[in-house]
Amino acid sequence: MPLALNEEQRMLRDTARDFLQNDAPVNLMRQLRDDGNEQGYSDELWHKMIEMGWPAVAIPEQFGGLGFGFIGAGAILQEAGKTLANSPFFNTVALGAAAIIHGGNEAQQQTLLPKIAAGELTLALAHEESNHHQSRGIQCQANVDGEQLMINGSKQFVAEGANADLLIVSLRTAEPSDKKDGITLALIDPSTAGIKINRVNMIDSRNYAHIDFTNVIVSAGNVIGELDNSQTLLDKTLDHGRICLAAEMLGGAQAMLDKTVEYLKDREQFGRKIGAFQALQHRAAYMFAELEIAKSAVIHALSAIDENQDLALVASSAKTLANDCYRLITDEAVQMHGGIGLTDEMDIGFYLKRCRVSMQSLGDSGFHKNRFAKLNQF
């Protein structure tokens, strides 16, 4: 398995880097925050991404995609993480499209994937039901009545949940048995009667929502995968998201490392550049080493997606290393910048807040270390 991008993937990454640095710098997020933008991203920026074909990057070519796979999506997300660029790309491609690619029937794939590739459809995965991530223990209930499902329950912290055109909702449709796990994924129009969406303000300036379902009726034809037996599909979808989120986190960590090293080269104290102090050199070197380890794990995991390998171990490994690396570097960035690192005029606080929310999203390090240990029967 190659642990480096090929020429086409490098071109995609370089194009994304140039575009995002010019059209979506950190100041764009600052402006959206100051303007009280509830959507959390710029429509103009998203339309430019669509024109560049980004929603089609990971979609198979037979459905109108570009066929770069998820390693291509990861390259874009890593560059987006460097400038903290918000858009529907992650939730629509890394989670929504992944679920349809791996679990959708022919009609769903033929209808939805071309729309995603064209930028005509955005998706959000509504899964979390508490303040802590869990892939099991779903309580949002759906009673199956012939060709219909009646849904009651709630979902919390749904990323892009207030903006998405379509929701993918994890549901409890039966009690688990030896043959079936009782979990079902369903496509639901957020404008369906009985759905109440409440926007949630988060410190990372992204859009989230709490969603309540009260006697919501959807067709059984909206089910993705197998009725009463979609836990495996859900886990695979979540693993796609974990790996792609880890890629985005690496971008943020790289940006913070670069800014910190630059500051060490410029800041003078006691008549010399502070980067000349060996203790700070050692800390910067340690950050670099941890980042390189995390990069290797993430690109390995992205390659595993495209090679259709089992994702559980590599996803938990990548997300854990990205969590720990991003936290280390943002913490050190604050410390090495001193008091100015805490001011709003500096960008460090934005990265630190994004880091803290991303660490909790789709499983913190404790969740993934425990999962990794169980999978290896430690």
N, C-alpha and C positions, 0 to 999 in steps of 0.2 A: 504494500500500500504506500503510494507516494506521500511524503509529508511536505511537499512544496507545490505551489500553484504552477500549472502549465502556462504557456504563452498567452492563450486566449483568456484564461482566468486572471492573469496579471494585468492584461489590458483592461478587463472589466473593473478590477480593483483600482487601477490608476485613474480610469475615467470617473469612477465614483468619488475618489479622493479629490480630484480637481473640482468636480461639480459641487460637492458638499462644502468644501472649504470656501468656495466663492459664493454659493447661493444659500447655504445653510450654516453659517458660522454660529458660534455660541451666542452671539449677540441677537440672532433671530429668536432663539428661545427666551432670552432676556426680554425682548420686545413683546413677545406673546404673553409672557408673565405679567409685565407691566400694563399691558392693554386689557388684562383680565379675560383672555381668550379661553372660553370654556372647552372648545374643541381640542385644544392642546397641540395643534399643528397648523401649518399654513396650507390652505387650499391651493394657492399658487405653487408652492413647493411640490405638493403631491401631484399636481397636474404635470409638472415638469418631469417628475420621476416616471409617470405613466408614458410621456412622450419618449423617454429614453428606453422604455421597454422593461423597466425593472420588475413590475408585477409578474412578467412572463418568464423571469430568469429560471425559476425552479420548476416551471410547468413543462411536462413532456411535449415534444414537438407535435405529436399527433393531435394535441388539444390547443394548438396555437401558441405554444410556449417556445422559449429559446433553447431549452435543453441544456442549460449550464449546470443543472442539478443544484443540490443544496450547498455544495461547496462554493458555487457562485453566489448564492444568497448570503452565505456567511461572509464572503469577501465584501459585499455591499454593507452588511450590518456592522462589520468591524470598522469600516470607514465612517458609518453613521454614528457609531459610538464615540468616535474621536471628536465630533462636533456636537454631540447630543441632539442630533437631528430627529425630531419626532415626525412620524407618519404612520399610516395604517399598514405599512409594508410587513412588519414583523408578525402582527396578529393575523393578517390575511394570508400571507404566504407560508410562514413557518408553522402555523397552527391550523388555520382553516384549510388551505390547499392540501396540506399533508394529510388531514383526515379524509378528504375527498379522494385524493390519489390512492390511498391505501384501503379505504373502506367503502367508497361510493360505488353504487351500481353503475351500469353503463349509461343509463339515462342521466343520472346525476353528473357523471363525469363529462358527458358530451354537452350538457347544458351549462354547468357551473364553471368548469375549468377554463373554457374559452373566455368567459366573462371576467374571470379573475385576471387572466393573461392580458386582456384588453384594458384593465383598470376600471371596468364597469361595475365591479362588485367588491365590496369589502366585507370581511367576516370577523367575528369575535368568538372565542371559546369561553362559554360560561360554565365553569366547573367548580371553583372554590366555594365552600359553604361556611368557612370560619376564618379566623384571623391567621391560621397556620395552614400551610399547604399539605394536603393529603390526596393521594391518588386513589385511595379506597374510602369506604364508609360513606358513600353518597346517600343523602336522605331526600333530595328533591324527588318527589314521587310522581310517577305517571301510571295511571290505570288504563289498561288496554281494553277497549270495547269494540270488537269487530275490526273495522278499518280506521279506528280513531284512537288517539291517546288524549286523556285528560290529565293535565299537569298541574300540580300544586307544590309550592315550595319556594325557596329563594336561593339566589347565587350572589356571592359577594366578590368585590374587587375584580370585576370583569373588565379587563383592559380593552379599551375602545368600545365598551359595552353601550355607551350612549351615542355612538356615532355609526356603528356598523350597520350595513344593509341587511345582514343576515346573522343570526346567532346559531352556534352549534352548542347544544346543551346536553350535559351528561345527566342521565336520569336513572332512578331505581324503578324498574318495571316488574321485578320479581325478586323473591328471596333466593339467595344462592343455593345451588344444589351440586351434586357430583358432576353433572353434565353442563350446567350453565351458571354464569356468574351473576345474572340478574341485572346487568347494566346495559343501557341502551343510549346511543347518541342520536340526536334528532336535530334537523334543520328547522329553525323557527323564525318566522318574520317578526321583528320586534314590534311591529304595529298591530299584531294580533290582539284581539280583545282579551282582557284579563292580565295583560303584562304592564307592570309599573316599573319604570326605570328612574333611578335617582342617581344623579351625578355625584361623584366623590372627589374632593380635592385632595391630591397627594403631594408630598413634598418634592417629587421629581418632575412636577409640572406636566405630567401625562394625564390622559383622560381615563378615568375608571368609573364604574357604576355598580350599585347594588340593584339587583333585579328581582322583583317579586312576581310569582306566577300564581294566579288564582283562577282555577277552573279553565285553564287555557286548553282549547281544543285544536289539535293538529292531526293531519292525516298520517296514517301508518306508512304511507309512501314517502314521508319525510325522514324516515329512519335511515341513518348511515350505518352500514354494516349489518350485523345480525341482531335481531330483536332478542333481548334478554341475555345476550352473550357478547358484549362489546368491550369488556374490560381490557382485553389485549390490544384492541384498536385504540382505546383511550390512552393506554400506557405508551404505545408507539407514537401517538400524536404528541403527548406531553414530552416524550424524549426528543422529538424533533424540535420542539420549542425550547427545551433546556439547552440543547446544543447550540441552536442559533442565538439564544440569549447570551450564552457564554461567549460567542464570537463578538457580539456587540459590546459586552463588558470588557473584552480584551482591548477593543478600540479606545474605550474610555481610560483604561489603565495605561495604555501606551501614551495617550495625550498627556496624562498627568505626569508620567515619568519624564517625557520630553520637556514639559514646562518646568519641572523641578530641577532637572539638570541644567537647563538654560539659566534658571535663577541662581544656581550655585556658581555658575561661571561669571555672572554679572554682579552679584551682591558682594560688597566689601565690608569687612569688619576687622578691627585690630590691624588695619593697614594692609590687608591682603584679601584676595578673593576667598570666600568661604569654601569654595570647591577645592581649595588647596588643603583643607583640613582632612586628615586621613580618616577620622571617624565618619565624616559625612561621605567620603568616597566609598568606604566599606558599605554603608547603608544603601547608597545608590547602586552599587554593584550587586548587592543582595536583591534589590528590587528588580534589576534587569534579569538576573538569573531566574527568579520566580516567574517573571513574565514569559521568558522563553520556554520554561517548562509547561506553563499553561497553554501557550500557543501550540506546542506540539500535541497536547492532549485534544485541543479543540479541532485542529485540522484533521487529526486522526478520526475524531468522532464525525465530522462533516463528511469525510471520505466514506466512513462506514454507512452513513445514510444512503449515499449514492450507489454503494456496492451491495445494498440490501442485506446488510449483516444485522445480527442481533445488536440492539442499541442500549440495552439497560446498563451494562457495566460502563461502556464508554461515555454515555450521557452523564451518569452520576460522577464519573471521574472528571470530565470536562467542566461540569457545573461547579463541583467542589473547588477545583483548582482556580477557576475564574473568580468565584466568590472570594476565596482567601487572598488571591493575588490583588484583585481590585481594592479590597479593603486595606491591605497592607500599603499599597501605593497611595491611596487617598489619605490615609492616616499620616504617612510619612510626608506627603506633600504639604499638609497643614503644619506639621512640626518643623519642617525645614524652611518654610516661608516665614515662620514666626507669626507675630500678631497680624501682619497684613494678609496672611492666608485666610483669616476669618472674616475679612471685609467683603461686602457685596460687590465692590468694584472688581475684585479678582474673580476668576472663573472657578476656583477650587471648590467653593461651596456647592456649585451646581453639580459637579462631578461626584462629590461626596454624597449628596442627596440621591442622585441617580444610582450610585453604587449601593446605598443602603436598601433602596426599594428593590433593585434587581436581585440583590442577595436573597431576599425573602421570596421573590417571585419564582414559582415552579420548583420550590424546595431550597431551603438554606443548606449550609454545609453539614449541619447535624443530621438533617433528613437524608442527605445523599451518602454520607459516610456510613450511616446505619444501613441504608439500602445496599450499598456496595458490600458491606460485611455479610449481610444476609445472603446475597446472591453468591458470594464465595464460600458460604457456610462456615464463616469464621466463628 
